[in-house]
């Protein structure tokens, strides 16, 4: 039999020798030709051929691998989201200190305060005293922020109401008979009140 290469000849001899060793007890025929080193790709192909997997096993392995990749991607996405949220929060915090807050940033802060206050309320049943102290500090900070915003908005509303009233009086929309602007009524006497 003619072989195309020395490697194929040594492989076939090794296969026959293994067969004889398994079939014939006490037979140890070794070839005189030393085996050449086998490349890693050949080793890999041998391992794969030994471990022939069924289609279901391959699908299962692929599914597990895909789940691992998705989990890692989700972790990376969460890290990126957290980083961008922290950056956005720090930018808004620096703007808040300089009183240059845009309407979008105000909405974001309001949303963040609501979210954090809900989380603080939800974490009310804690047993650890150190955590309780931290939660109480957070609550007081959040309440101070919300009260501060509420007070400022209420103050703005009152100022707007007063200024609109003054505008109406100046323009003459609000008038009362017998009153002259800035003066007492014509027939007014202080002794009449008593």
C-alpha positions as CSV (number, residue, x, y, z in Angstrom):
1,X,0.0,0.0,0.0
2,X,1.4,3.4,-1.0
3,X,1.1,6.2,1.5
4,X,0.9,9.8,0.5
5,X,3.1,11.0,3.3
6,X,5.2,9.7,6.2
7,X,2.7,11.2,8.6
8,X,-0.2,9.2,7.2
9,X,2.0,6.0,7.3
10,X,2.9,6.5,10.9
11,X,-0.7,7.2,11.8
12,X,-2.0,4.1,10.1
13,X,0.7,2.0,11.8
14,X,-0.1,3.5,15.2
15,X,-3.8,2.7,14.6
16,X,-3.0,-0.9,13.7
17,X,-0.7,-1.3,16.6
18,X,-3.4,-0.1,19.0
19,X,-5.9,-2.5,17.4
20,X,-3.5,-5.4,17.8
21,X,-2.7,-4.5,21.4
22,X,-6.4,-4.5,22.2
23,X,-7.3,-7.6,20.3
24,X,-4.3,-9.8,20.9
25,X,-3.2,-10.1,24.6
26,X,0.5,-10.0,25.2
27,X,1.2,-8.4,21.8
28,X,3.3,-5.3,21.9
29,X,4.4,-4.4,18.5
30,X,6.0,-1.1,18.3
31,X,7.1,0.6,15.1
32,X,10.7,1.5,14.7
33,X,9.8,4.8,13.1
34,X,9.6,7.6,15.6
35,X,6.3,9.5,15.6
36,X,6.5,13.1,14.5
37,X,5.1,15.9,16.6
38,X,1.5,16.6,15.9
39,X,0.4,20.1,15.5
40,X,-2.1,21.7,18.0
41,X,-4.8,21.9,15.4
42,X,-4.5,18.1,14.8
43,X,-4.7,17.6,18.6
44,X,-7.7,19.8,18.8
45,X,-9.4,18.0,15.9
46,X,-8.7,14.7,17.7
47,X,-10.2,15.9,20.9
48,X,-13.3,17.2,19.1
49,X,-13.7,13.9,17.2
50,X,-13.4,12.0,20.5
51,X,-15.9,14.2,22.1
52,X,-18.6,14.2,19.4
53,X,-21.4,16.2,20.9
54,X,-25.0,15.8,20.0
55,X,-26.9,18.7,18.5
56,X,-28.8,19.3,21.8
57,X,-25.5,19.4,23.7
58,X,-24.1,21.9,21.2
59,X,-27.2,24.0,21.5
60,X,-27.0,23.9,25.3
61,X,-23.4,24.9,25.3
62,X,-24.0,27.7,22.9
63,X,-27.0,28.9,25.0
64,X,-24.9,28.9,28.2
65,X,-22.1,30.8,26.4
66,X,-24.6,33.3,25.0
67,X,-26.1,33.8,28.5
68,X,-22.6,34.5,29.9
69,X,-21.9,37.0,27.2
70,X,-25.3,38.7,27.7
71,X,-24.7,38.8,31.5
72,X,-21.3,40.5,30.9
73,X,-22.8,43.0,28.4
74,X,-25.6,43.8,30.9
75,X,-23.0,44.3,33.7
76,X,-21.0,46.7,31.4
77,X,-24.2,48.6,30.4
78,X,-25.1,49.0,34.1
79,X,-21.7,50.3,34.9
80,X,-21.9,52.8,32.0
81,X,-25.4,53.9,33.1
82,X,-24.2,54.4,36.7
83,X,-21.2,56.3,35.5
84,X,-23.2,58.6,33.3
85,X,-25.8,59.2,36.1
86,X,-23.0,60.1,38.5
87,X,-21.5,62.5,35.9
88,X,-24.9,64.0,35.2
89,X,-25.6,64.4,38.9
90,X,-22.2,66.0,39.6
91,X,-22.7,68.5,36.7
92,X,-26.2,69.4,38.0
93,X,-24.9,69.6,41.6
94,X,-22.2,72.1,40.4
95,X,-24.9,74.1,38.5
96,X,-27.2,74.1,41.6
97,X,-24.5,75.7,43.7
98,X,-24.0,78.4,41.1
99,X,-27.8,78.9,40.6
100,X,-27.7,78.2,36.9
101,X,-30.1,75.3,36.7
102,X,-32.0,74.7,33.4
103,X,-35.5,73.5,33.4
104,X,-34.4,70.0,32.3
105,X,-31.9,69.8,35.2
106,X,-34.7,70.9,37.6
107,X,-36.9,68.1,36.3
108,X,-34.1,65.6,36.7
109,X,-33.4,66.8,40.3
110,X,-37.1,66.5,41.1
111,X,-37.2,63.0,39.7
112,X,-34.0,62.0,41.6
113,X,-35.4,63.4,44.9
114,X,-38.7,61.5,44.5
115,X,-36.8,58.3,43.7
116,X,-34.4,58.7,46.6
117,X,-37.2,59.6,49.1
118,X,-39.1,56.5,48.0
119,X,-36.0,54.4,48.5
120,X,-35.5,55.9,52.0
121,X,-39.1,55.3,52.9
122,X,-38.9,51.7,51.7
123,X,-35.8,51.1,53.8
124,X,-37.5,52.1,57.0
125,X,-37.4,48.7,58.7
126,X,-33.6,48.4,59.4
127,X,-32.1,46.9,62.5
128,X,-28.6,48.1,62.3
129,X,-28.1,51.4,64.3
130,X,-25.4,52.7,62.1
131,X,-27.5,52.2,59.0
132,X,-30.5,53.8,60.8
133,X,-28.4,56.9,61.6
134,X,-27.3,57.2,57.9
135,X,-30.9,56.7,56.8
136,X,-32.1,59.4,59.2
137,X,-29.4,61.8,57.9
138,X,-30.5,61.1,54.4
139,X,-34.1,61.7,55.3
140,X,-33.3,65.0,57.0
141,X,-31.3,66.1,53.9
142,X,-34.1,65.1,51.5
143,X,-36.7,66.8,53.6
144,X,-34.6,69.9,53.9
145,X,-34.3,69.9,50.1
146,X,-38.0,69.4,49.5
147,X,-39.0,71.9,52.1
148,X,-36.5,74.4,50.7
149,X,-38.0,74.0,47.2
150,X,-41.5,74.1,48.6
151,X,-40.8,77.3,50.5
152,X,-39.2,78.9,47.5
153,X,-42.1,78.0,45.2
154,X,-44.6,79.2,47.8
155,X,-42.7,82.5,48.1
156,X,-42.7,82.9,44.3
157,X,-46.4,82.3,44.2
158,X,-47.1,84.9,46.9
159,X,-44.9,87.5,45.1
160,X,-46.6,86.8,41.8
161,X,-50.0,87.1,43.4
162,X,-49.1,90.4,45.1
163,X,-47.6,91.8,42.0
164,X,-50.6,90.8,39.9
165,X,-52.9,92.4,42.5
166,X,-50.9,95.6,42.4
167,X,-51.0,95.7,38.6
168,X,-54.7,95.3,38.6
169,X,-55.1,98.1,41.1
170,X,-52.8,100.4,39.1
171,X,-54.6,99.6,35.8
172,X,-58.0,100.3,37.4
173,X,-59.4,96.8,37.0
174,X,-60.0,96.5,40.7
175,X,-61.8,99.6,42.0
176,X,-64.0,100.3,44.9
177,X,-66.6,103.1,45.0
178,X,-65.7,106.0,47.2
179,X,-62.0,105.2,47.4
180,X,-59.3,107.2,45.9
181,X,-56.0,105.4,45.3
182,X,-53.7,105.8,48.3
183,X,-56.2,108.0,50.2
184,X,-59.0,107.4,52.7
185,X,-62.6,107.5,51.6
186,X,-64.2,110.9,51.2
187,X,-66.6,110.7,54.1
188,X,-64.4,108.6,56.3
189,X,-64.1,109.4,60.0
190,X,-62.1,107.5,62.4
191,X,-64.7,107.9,65.2
192,X,-67.2,106.0,63.1
193,X,-65.4,102.7,63.7
194,X,-66.0,102.9,67.4
